[in-house]
Amino acid sequence: MFKAIWLWLTHYEVIAMDRASGYAHHWWARNEADALDWVRCYKPRYTVVYGKHGKLLGGRRAVY
């Protein structure tokens, strides 16, 4: 429980979703630069969003 709170307070949450296959991947990045690196590495068919403290900061919408 404490680790989840610590991650939520100190890290960026990154989520990649693919509606076609139903795939969703979720992980934590230490800083915004790492979060943006993860956003860039996913193919355009994925919707990738990142945020901190439950607030959406940015992302990329899927191109179908």
Contact map, one row per residue, 1 for C-alpha under 8 A:
1111100000000000000000000000000000000000000000000000000000000000
1111110000000000000000000000000000000000000000000000000000000000
1111111000000000000000000000000000000000000000000000000000000000
1111111100000000000000000000000000000000000000000000000000000000
1111111110000000000000000000000000000000000000000000000000000000
0111111111100000000000000000000000000000000000000000000000000000
0011111111110000000000000001000000000000000000000000000000000000
0001111111111000000000000000000000000000000000000001100000000000
0000111111100000000000000000000000000000000000000001100000000000
0000011111110000000000000000010000000000000000000000000000000000
0000011111111000000000000001111000000000000000000001000000000000
0000001101111100000000000001111100100000000000000111100000000000
0000000100111110000000000111100000100000000000000111000000000000
0000000000011111000000000111100000100110000000011110000000000000
0000000000001111100000011110000000000000000000011100000000000000
0000000000000111110000011100000000000010010001111000000000000000
0000000000000011111001111000000000000000000001110000000000000000
0000000000000001111111110000000000000000000011100000000000000100
0000000000000000111111100000000000000000000001000000000000000000
0000000000000000011111100000000000000000000000000000000000000000
0000000000000000011111100000000000000000000000000000000000000000
0000000000000000111111110000000000000000000000000000000000000000
0000000000000000111111111000000000000000000000000000000000000000
0000000000000011110001111100000000000000000000000000000000000000
0000000000000011100000111110000000000000000000000000000000000000
0000000000001111000000011111000000000000000000000000000000000000
0000000000001110000000001111100000000000000000000000000000000000
0000001000111100000000000111110000100000000000000000000000000000
0000000000111100000000000011111101100000000000000000000000000000
0000000001110000000000000001111101100000000000000000000000000000
0000000000110000000000000000111111100000000000000000000000000000
0000000000010000000000000000111111110000000000000000000000000000
0000000000000000000000000000001111111000000000000000000000000000
0000000000000000000000000000111111111100000000000000000000000000
0000000000011100000000000001111111111110000000000100000000000000
0000000000000000000000000000000111111111000000000000000000000000
0000000000000000000000000000000011111111100000000000000000000000
0000000000000100000000000000000001111111110000000000000000000000
0000000000000101000000000000000000111111110000011000000000110000
0000000000000000000000000000000000011111111000000000000000000000
0000000000000000000000000000000000001111111000000000000000000000
0000000000000001000000000000000000000111111101010000000000000000
0000000000000000000000000000000000000001111111000000000000000000
0000000000000000000000000000000000000000011111100000000000001110
0000000000000000010000000000000000000000001111100000000000000111
0000000000000001111000000000000000000000011111110000000000001110
0000000000000001110000000000000000000000000111111000000000111100
0000000000000111100000000000000000000010010001111100000000111100
0000000000000111000000000000000000000010000000111110000111110000
0000000000011110000000000000000000100000000000011111000111100000
0000000000011100000000000000000000000000000000001111111111000000
0000000110111000000000000000000000000000000000000111111110000000
0000000110010000000000000000000000000000000000000011111000000000
0000000000000000000000000000000000000000000000000011111100000000
0000000000000000000000000000000000000000000000000011111110000000
0000000000000000000000000000000000000000000000001111011111000000
0000000000000000000000000000000000000000000000001111001111100000
0000000000000000000000000000000000000000000000001110000111110000
0000000000000000000000000000000000000010000000111100000011111000
0000000000000000000000000000000000000010000000111000000001111100
0000000000000000000000000000000000000000000101110000000000111110
0000000000000000010000000000000000000000000111110000000000011111
0000000000000000000000000000000000000000000111000000000000001111
0000000000000000000000000000000000000000000010000000000000000111
